[in-house]
């Protein structure tokens, strides 16, 4: 299975100083242990790393993410994201430009999206976006 993990999940799992019991974080742990193909998007990596106050934490996080392959966003992905955002807008659903891009990249690259962001549930109902859900 191919999975893109959204910032919301990584943030719960890695940026807290206390361990959080959360089913979405447990699912992330399971898919990592099972050796699933986990990918990053540049914008997700940027969101995770920006705002890290301590340089040693920044370096630690940057090194943690090095093994995860980065999906490169192509021109067609941006066009697909714009089409998706327009389609959603016509259906009365407002999403951010970044969320539309993440969704489009997930669709184009045939990846499940693992997220805790409820906006993606609306996107999935009106597109081919596949969300990774807890069993």
C-alpha positions as CSV (number, residue, x, y, z in Angstrom):
1,X,0.0,0.0,0.0
2,X,1.2,3.5,-0.8
3,X,0.5,6.2,1.8
4,X,1.0,9.9,2.1
5,X,0.9,10.9,5.8
6,X,-0.5,14.4,6.3
7,X,1.0,17.0,8.6
8,X,-1.8,16.6,11.1
9,X,-0.7,13.0,11.8
10,X,3.1,13.7,11.9
11,X,2.5,16.6,14.2
12,X,0.5,14.4,16.7
13,X,3.2,11.7,16.5
14,X,6.4,13.7,16.6
15,X,6.1,17.3,17.8
16,X,4.6,16.8,21.1
17,X,6.6,16.6,24.3
18,X,4.2,14.1,25.8
19,X,3.1,10.8,24.4
20,X,-0.4,11.1,23.0
21,X,-2.7,8.0,22.9
22,X,-4.4,8.5,19.6
23,X,-5.8,5.9,17.2
24,X,-4.4,7.8,14.2
25,X,-0.9,7.8,15.6
26,X,-1.2,4.1,16.5
27,X,-2.2,3.5,12.8
28,X,0.9,5.4,11.7
29,X,3.1,3.3,13.9
30,X,1.5,0.1,12.5
31,X,2.0,1.1,8.9
32,X,5.6,2.0,9.6
33,X,6.2,-1.3,11.4
34,X,4.5,-3.2,8.5
35,X,6.8,-1.7,6.0
36,X,4.2,0.1,4.0
37,X,5.4,2.5,1.3
38,X,5.1,5.9,3.1
39,X,5.8,9.0,1.0
40,X,6.2,12.7,1.7
41,X,5.2,15.8,-0.2
42,X,7.5,18.7,0.0
43,X,4.8,21.0,1.4
44,X,4.1,18.5,4.2
45,X,7.8,18.3,5.0
46,X,8.0,22.0,5.1
47,X,4.9,22.3,7.3
48,X,6.4,19.8,9.8
49,X,9.8,21.5,9.9
50,X,8.7,25.1,10.0
51,X,8.1,26.5,13.4
52,X,10.5,24.1,15.1
53,X,12.2,26.4,17.5
54,X,15.3,24.5,18.6
55,X,17.9,23.9,16.0
56,X,18.7,20.4,17.4
57,X,15.0,19.4,17.1
58,X,15.0,20.7,13.5
59,X,18.1,18.6,12.7
60,X,16.5,15.5,14.4
61,X,13.3,15.8,12.5
62,X,15.0,16.5,9.2
63,X,17.1,13.3,9.7
64,X,14.1,11.3,10.8
65,X,12.3,12.1,7.5
66,X,15.3,11.4,5.2
67,X,14.3,7.7,4.5
68,X,10.8,8.6,3.3
69,X,10.8,9.2,-0.4
70,X,9.6,12.6,-1.6
71,X,6.9,12.6,-4.4
72,X,7.8,15.4,-6.7
73,X,4.9,17.7,-7.7
74,X,4.7,18.0,-11.5
75,X,2.9,20.7,-13.6
76,X,0.0,18.3,-14.2
77,X,-0.5,17.8,-10.4
78,X,-1.0,21.6,-10.0
79,X,-3.5,21.6,-12.9
80,X,-5.3,18.6,-11.3
81,X,-5.4,20.4,-8.0
82,X,-6.9,23.5,-9.6
83,X,-9.5,21.3,-11.3
84,X,-10.3,19.6,-8.0
85,X,-10.6,22.9,-6.1
86,X,-12.9,24.2,-8.8
87,X,-15.0,21.0,-8.8
88,X,-15.3,21.2,-5.0
89,X,-16.2,24.9,-5.1
90,X,-19.0,24.2,-7.6
91,X,-20.3,21.7,-5.0
92,X,-20.2,24.3,-2.2
93,X,-17.1,22.9,-0.6
94,X,-14.3,25.3,0.2
95,X,-10.8,23.9,0.7
96,X,-7.4,25.5,0.9
97,X,-5.1,25.5,-2.0
98,X,-2.6,23.3,-0.1
99,X,-5.2,20.8,0.8
100,X,-6.3,20.6,-2.9
101,X,-2.7,20.0,-3.9
102,X,-2.2,17.3,-1.3
103,X,-5.4,15.6,-2.4
104,X,-4.6,15.8,-6.1
105,X,-1.0,14.5,-5.5
106,X,-2.5,11.6,-3.5
107,X,-5.0,10.8,-6.3
108,X,-2.5,11.1,-9.1
109,X,0.1,9.0,-7.4
110,X,-2.4,6.3,-6.3
111,X,-1.7,6.8,-2.6
112,X,-4.0,6.7,0.4
113,X,-3.9,9.8,2.5
114,X,-3.5,9.3,6.3
115,X,-4.9,12.5,7.9
116,X,-6.7,13.7,10.9
117,X,-7.9,16.8,9.0
118,X,-11.7,16.6,8.6
119,X,-11.5,18.8,5.4
120,X,-10.2,15.8,3.5
121,X,-13.3,13.8,4.3
122,X,-15.3,16.4,2.3
123,X,-12.8,16.2,-0.5
124,X,-12.9,12.4,-0.5
125,X,-16.7,12.4,-0.8
126,X,-16.5,14.4,-4.0
127,X,-13.4,12.9,-5.6
128,X,-11.2,9.8,-6.0
129,X,-9.2,10.6,-2.9
130,X,-8.7,7.5,-0.8
131,X,-8.4,8.1,3.0
132,X,-6.6,5.6,5.2
133,X,-9.0,4.7,8.0
134,X,-8.6,2.8,11.2
135,X,-10.1,-0.7,10.9
